[in-house]
Amino acid sequence: MSPPPVLLTFDHGTVVIPRLPAEADALRGLLTEDPRTGRLRAPGRAYRALVLGLRAAGVPYRDEARRFAPLDLAVRGDLEPFPHQQEALSAWRDAGRLGVVEMPTGAGKTVLGALALADAGRPGLVVVPTIELLHQWRRTLEDLLGVEVGVIGGGEKERRDITVITYDSAALQVEFLGHRFGCLVFDEVHHLPSPAYRFIAEGSIAPFRIGLSATVTRPDGAEKAIFQSVGPLVHQVGIEALEGDYLAPYEVVTVPVALDPEEAHAYDEAREEYLSFVRSQGIRFSRPGGWADFIMRAHQSDAGRSAFRAYRRQRRIALASRAKVEALWTILKRHREDRVLVFTEDNETVYRLSRTFLLPALTHQTRPAERKALLEGFADGSLRVLVTAKVLNEGEVLFPCLVVGVGFLRVQRHRHRD
């Protein structure tokens, strides 16, 4: 009598099998024995390798891990992808529909994401960093794919075959949703290595994955984690290759600023308190769960809570120091006749600048009617300056303007020995 087929099930972000036949022993490195049950487990990400390995070894299996089926998707017939989008899609397809594409902001990453979803032909989960992008992706995908798109995040929780979800919500939901989607699209994939987000890719069984970013490389080298969990860098296109034909000509000017003595002292003091607590607790942010470990420990003692407040304080100084605000005012005066789009790292800075300079603000909290009025006013010139927390999505600003980024440069403190 032949042995029963190997059963694959999904359990809270992992793939579980009761046994591994000798014929498939090459897969043993993907699995770990669970001492509680005696069964073998692997991260959800290993699902593709396990299935392909069992097939190659000729081992019968029954797949109860997957809760999705092929999906008939197509982009609208009148869409003509740009050459760089088609090249990126082909490179991703040639890499087995696993990989990362790096292309500049405005080059059409949302369109490429829609093309990838249609090419994969599976239910897809699109992971985005902000509520603003959540709604932008939903609108674009509904327009390009002609389907109703679900949204999870920002108070909404509606899952459909194509669903857009924030990184924060995905981190909480992947153990329950990780077996329901066959294709993952990571917008701004450079966010993924964050300790709080890594499990999104690890806990999903999706066999097809694409990461999109203008800058995949990270200062801490954590892009290696992206390539391990999403796929290799399969295509790059530089901004210089698109300038003029697909992107407006541009000029980048960096305005260096320095903390004034009072803020420099406050920054150093707060950062030292925060890092001292981290060191005393043996917390390593480079390890999976490092950030969650810090949050947990920070709320277990008065010293920890003080350290967390210190973390927020030094971050707030770095993002929007008085010198940066003064530099922005100088730029606004110099360009008083130009349209100026000011973007920041967070909403708190948006509202601070809005109050300081009496400027209109646009964030994910802005209601649709007000958003429409602000964008129309900026387009016709009745509003010269608009402050937002993120660059507006492509297609909403189609005219020349000055773009000023506030709060994105890290503070560098230089210490010299006597």
N, C-alpha and C positions, 0 to 999 in steps of 0.2 A: 504494500500500500504506500502510495506516495505521501510525503509529509504535507500537512495543510499549508496553504499559502501564508507568507509572512504578512502580518497585519500592521499597517501603519495608521496611527491615530495622532491627533493633535491635542496637546494638553498645555494650556497657558503659555504659549510661546515656544513649546518644544515639540519635537516629533518623537513618538514612543513606539518601539517595537519590542515584542516579548522575547525574541531570540534572533540570532544571526546564523544562518546555515554556513557550513564550512566553505561552500562554493563562493560565498560573498565575503570571505574573511578580510579582503582588501578594504572593506568599508569600516572595519572595526575602529580605525583611528578617528572616525567621525563621531563615535558613540561613547557614552559613559554609562556604566552600570549604576542604576539608582538603588542604593542600599535599602531604601524603604520598601521597594516593590520587587527588586530583583530584575526589573526590566531595563532595557537599554534606552537611553535618551540622547537626543542631539538637539542643538539649537534649531529653531524653525528654518533658519537660513540654509541648513544642510539638506532640506527636503529634496531639492533638485538633484544634488549629488547622490543621495540615497536611492532615489527612483531610477536614475540613469545607471547607477551601479548594479542594482538588482536586475535590471533588464539585461545589462551586458553579461552578467553572470548566469543568466537563464533561470533565475530564481523566481518562482511564482509569488505574487504578492497581491494583497487586497488593500486598496487605498481608501481609508476612511478619514484620512487627515484632511484631504482637500474638500472644500465646500464651495467650489466654483466650477463652472463649465465654460467651454468656448463661447465667445460672444461675437456676434456679427456687428462690427463697427466700421464706419467709413467716414472720412472727412468729407465735407460738402464738395460737390463736383466742380464748383467754380474756383476752388482754392488752388493757386499755383505756387507751390513752395519755392522760396528763393534757392538758388544753387547751394549756398552754404547750409541751408536747412536739409536739403535732400542729401548732400554729402554726409552730414552728421548722422542722418537716419540710416543711410547705407552702411556707415562704419559701425554703428551700433548693432545693426542686424547681422553684419558679418562677424561680430564678436559674440554671437550667440544670444543677442538681445540682453546683454549684461554690460554695463559700462557707464562712464561719465563723459559728458560733453561740456567743454568750456567755451563759452562765447560771450561777448560783451553785452551789457545791458542794452536793451532796445533792438537786439538782433533777432528776436522772435523765439525765445525759449518756450513760451506758452504754446505757440503753433507747433514747435518740435515735439512738445509733450503730447499734444493731441495726435500728431502723426504716429508717435510711438505707441500710444494706446490703441489706435486703430490697427497698427501693424501687428501688435501682440495678440489682438483678438481675444482678450480675457478681461474679466472685470478688473477695474483699476482703482488704486488708491493714490491720490495725489497729495503729497505732504508739503505744506507751506509754512513759513515762519510767522506770518502775521494775519490778523483778521482781515485787513485790507486786501491782501493777496488771496485770501480764502474766497472772497466774493468776486475778485477779478478773474480768478481761474474758473469759477463756476460760470460766470457770464460767457467767457470765451469758449469754454468747452461745450456749453449748450449751443452756442452759435455754430461752432465748427463741426461738432459731431451729431447735432440734431437729436440729442437725448436729454432727458431730465437728469440733472446732476445732484447728488446728495451732498450735504454739508454737515460736518461735525466740528463744532467749535463756536465760540462766541455766543453761547446760549442755544445753538441749534444742534439737533442730533437726529439726522435723517440719513440713513444709509441706503444707497442705491448701487447699481452695477458700476457706475462711475461716481466716485465720492471724493470730495476734497476735504482735507482735515488739517488742522494745525499740528505743528510738532508737539505742542504741549498736550493736546488731546490724544494724539497718536501714541505718545509715551504711556498714557494711562489705559488706552483701549486695545493695544496690539495683542495682549494676551487673550483677548476675546474675539478680535477681528483678524488676527494674523493668518487664518486659514481660509478667509473668504475672498481674497483678491489674488489674481494671478500676475498682476503687473503693478509695480511700485514706481511712482514718479516722484523724485525728491527735488523740489524747487529750492534753490539756494542750498545745495547739498553740503556746503562747507559748514552748515550748522550741525550736521549729523554726528560728528565725533564728540559733541558735548556729552559728558557723562549722563546727563538726564535723557538724552535722545538715542544713544547707541542701540538700545534694545528694540527700537522701532524696526531696524533692519535685521537684527539678530532674531527677533521673535516672530518674524513673518516667513511664511513658506513660499511666497511669490517667486516663481522661477524666472520671471523677467523683471529687470530693474534698470532704470535710467536715472542718473543724477545730473542736474543742471546747475551751472554756476558761472559767474563771470570770473571768479577767482577761487579755484579749487585749493590752491596751495595755502597752507596755514602757517603762521609763525612758529607754532609748536610742533610742526611736522605731523600733525594728526590726520593729514589727508590719507596716510597709509591705511587708517581704519576705514575710510570711505572706499578705497580700492578693494579692500578685503570683503566688505559687506555688500557693495553695490556692483563692483566690477572695475576693470582698469580704465584709465583715461584713453578713450577710443578716438576722440576728435577734438581738435583745438582750432579756433579761428580767432585771430587777433583783431583788435579794433581798427588797426591801420588797414587791414584787408577790406574792411566794409565801409570805411569813411568815404563819403562822397557819393557812393552808389546806393548804399543801404542805410547808412547812418549819417547824420548831419556832421559837417566839419566841426571840430571842437578844438579848444585850447585849455590845457590844465595849468592852473597857477596855484601853487601851494603857499599859504600864508603862515609862517611859523609864529607861534606865540609861546610865551613863558608864564608860568604861574607867578603871581606877585608873592612877596615874602610871606604874607599872612596865610594865603592859601597853600603855598608850598609847605609851610610848617604844619598846617592842618592835614594836608594830604599825607605827609610822611608819618605823622602821629597816628592817623586812622589806619593807614596801611600796615604799620608795624604792629598795632594791636590785633588786627585781623589775621596777619600772617603768623604772629606769635601763637595765637590760639590754634591755628591750623597745624603748626609744627608740634605743639605740645600734645595734640591729639593723634599725631601720626597719620593725618589725612593726606592722601595722595590723589590730586585731581587727575593725574594721568591714568589712574586705574578706573575700570568700570565701577560706577556707583560712587565715585569720589565726591561729586557735588551733592548727591543725596545724603551721603554720610555727613558732610559738613552741615547741611540743613538740619539733619536729625540731632547731631551733637550740639549745634548752636542753640537749640531750643530746650536743652536739658539742664541748663545752669544759667545763673546770672552772668557769669563770665562769657558763656557762649552767646547769649542774647546781646551782650555788649559788643562782642566781636562781630556779630552779624550787622549790627547798626554801624559799626566802624567800616565794614565792607561796603555798605550802601553809601556811606558818607564819602569815602575815598573815590568810589565810582562816580558819584554825582559831581565831585570837584573835577575829575578828569574829563567828564563828558561836556560840562558847560561851565568852565571857569570864567571868572570876570574878564580875563584877558580875551577869551574867545568871543564873549558878548560884545566887548568894546571893538574888537576887530571886525565883527559883523556890522556894527553900527557905522564904522568907517567905510566899509564896502557899500552899504546901502546908500550912504550920502554920495559916494563917488559915482554910483550908478543910479542916481535918482530918476533918470529918464528911461531906464531900462526896465523890462520885466524881469523880476528876480524870484526864483524858486529856492526857498531855503529848506533843506531837509536835515533831520537830526536822527539820533539813534533811538530816542524814546519819546513818548507822549509828554512826559513831565517837562522836558526841555521845550517841546513845541509850545505848551501853554505858558511857560515862563517867558519865552521870547515874545509870544503874542501879547501878554500883559505888559511887558517892558516897553515894547515899541508900538503897541496898539495896532497889531497886524492881524489879518484874518488867518485862522488856523484850520487845517483839514487833517483829521485823523480817522481811524476806523469808527470813532464814536459820532462822527458827523452824519447827520441824517441825509438820506438820498436827495431830498429837495434842496437842502442847503449845499450839499456837495455839488450838485448840478449848477446852482447859482454861482458858487465860488469859481468853478472851472470856466463857466461862461464869462464871468467878469475878468478872470485872468486872461482869457483868450482875446476879448475885445479891448483890453487895455484899461478898463475902468478900475481894475485892481492891479496895482503895479507889483505888489509883493504878496507871496503866498507861502505860509510856513506849514510843513507837513513832516510826519515822522518817518516816512519812507518815500523814495522816488516814486512818482505816480506811474501807473502801468503804461506800457507803450500804447500809443494811439490817443492818449488823452492830452498830451502836450505836443502839438505838431508844428510848432513855430519856434524861432530862435528865442532863447532866453538865457539869462545868467543863472547857473545852478551853484548854490553855495552849501557845502556840507559843514555842519557844526557838530563837534563832539565825537568824531570818529578816530582822531589821533590819540594814541596812548601817551600818557605822561612819562617822560624819561627824566629820572633824577640822577645827576652825575655827582659822584662823591670822589673827592680827591684826598689823598693822604698828605699829611703835613710833611 
